Amino acid sequence: MSVKYEFLTDDEIIKQYKIIKEKERTRNKEAYERLKLNSVKYRQRLTSAYNNQVERMNKIKQNEDTYNEWLINNKITQSKAYFKRVEAQTDLKMMILNLSDDED
């Protein structure tokens, strides 16, 4: 049964979106696992992804303004990732300390 999104509440729309995304993630994971079994196609996929990334970076570096903007955005992204990792490590350490305190 298909329901138009206009007739759904916000919670129902979010629920449907999560269901769709979870199915998509599962399908993509299965496809990736199948691809890894075929070493030739897997290597071609990795090589093409690398080539695309190099081409993208070359286009960015051609324009100095674009490159400087990319550098700033990259620094922001890297710092957010770093602080997120530090926060996760701290949370893990705190959880371990709390568990060890509970055992005593």
Residue pairs with C-beta under 8 A, 6 or more apart in sequence:
5 13
5 16
8 16
35 41
35 42
35 45
36 42
60 66
60 67
60 70
61 67
